[in-house]
Amino acid sequence: MNSDLKTTIGLEIHIQLKTNRKMFCFCSNKGEDESPNTFVCPICLAMPGTLPVPNIDAIEKIIKLGLSLNCQIPEKSKFDRKHYFYPDLPKGYQISQYDMPFCKGGYLEVDGKKIRLNRIHLEEDAGKLIHDGERSIVDLNRAGTPLAEMVSEPDIDSPSQAKHFMQSIQKLVRALDVSLANMEQGHMRCDANISVTNGTKRSPIVEIKNLNSFRFVEKALTIEQSRLQDEFDSYSGKEGKVTRGFDSKSGVTYQLRSKEEAKDYRYFPEPDIPPFDLTDKSFIDIERLKNEIPMLPEQKMAVLAEVVGDDLAKAILKIDHKDATLGILGDGSIDKKGKLMFGKLIVNNKEVLNLSREQMVDLAKVLGEKVFPSNILRNIISEAVKSGDLISSINIADDKSSLTEAVDSVIKNNPEAVKKYLAGKKETIGFLIGQVMRELQGKADPGEVKSSLENKIGG
């Protein structure tokens, strides 16, 4: 294996957009788990005489995604026909975009490196084939689903970085609410292109198709990287592009076919959909879309890390999908200690997320002033979630904590009375109860005091 070779990776990420209807018809976009071919109509079945009706919501979502990734939004855009034949493509072509996509350029920083984007274009998804061993049947419920295809530049230099890039994109599209992005359900999938070079000669560019998990992306690229390095000396540097599949069970890649080029798809402008003027605010208001973009994952990380540090900020972002901690950290009425303690608490006790916003603020303020044992704090939160009254739960916990401290003090300061009690003189408990009540200025239930003393002393 020649480990001195430089690895170059580019990704094509397909993201199903979260819309109510399909891309070019009015069928529901929620038919993935329904009976086959029940969410279809003459348009997505490609019946003669039907015309596509673009989904404006999908166009807005892809532009919002592009804005979040620093893309250039052009003044003009259009759809094109991409021709190929496959059983799950009823029309014999796919409505996609070729030379005038909705989003051009852009970048995303991953692991401290800027990964450039070539484009993000909008297209319709194909149906899917279901194989039962003896035959293949076609389910067209997915046909026509809005699909954003994101094409990166070949700036990724390792399989692990490719995985991290995918994970960052998933977090981003979820934060924007443009896709569910569940890879295991096919909402997000990836074709990965990889080659290796020594600076003067390059291996064939290999495309690995349909990778549907972060682990498979990293594993397939690692396997293919090793294969290309092992075989590098046998390459002339003039080989064409090839396409391979990945068998997740056996952990190997296998050759499928030569990779198509743009000319093979015979692109031409979609005649049934006029070009779009993206400067026309009556069609798409770019400024409105910019203003609708929420705080993005890297921005959240920066805000959290400033108060609680990088490690705790990362832990919080993994579990706090409601952004409750961000709200607490931005509250000027809470001191720094309270914010830090709240951040630590939310990582160790997810039940905090069930509190109301007001309860979280009150809790953070208290944490800035008092220290509670972990078991007491857990009980406070549990009781507050049940009753809806955080302050009462804290007061009850304070009372119990005070009782525990008083009992411990009385036992420590009255060893002779404790010794007599353990020797069988049970009436001595009355004296000890009196001492505890004195320390608490009578603000305790004698029965609870007696029970607490007996539990502590034993015997």
Secondary structure, DSSP 8 states (H G I E B T S, - for coil): --TTSEEEEEEEEEEE---SB-SSSSSBS--TTSSTT-S--TTTTT-TT------HHHHHHHHHHHHHTT-B--SEE--EEEE---TT-TTSEEEE-SSS-SEE--EEEETTEEEEEEEEEEEE---EEEE-SS-EEEE-SSTT-EEEEEEE-S-B-SHHHHHHHHHHHHHHHHHHTS----GGGTSEEEEEEEEEE-SS-B---EEEEEE-SHHHHHHHHHHHHHHHHHTGGG--S----EEEEEETTTTEEEEEEE---GGGGT-EE-TTS--EETT-TTT--HHHHHHH----HHHHHHHHHHHH-HHHHHHHHHH-TT-HHHHHHT-TTS-HHHHHHHHHHHHH-GGGGGS-HHHHHHHHHHHTT----HHHHHHHHHHHHHHS-HHHHHHHHHHHHHHHHHHHHHHHH-HHHHHHHHTT-TTHHHHHHHHHHHHTTT-S-HHHHHHHHHHHH--
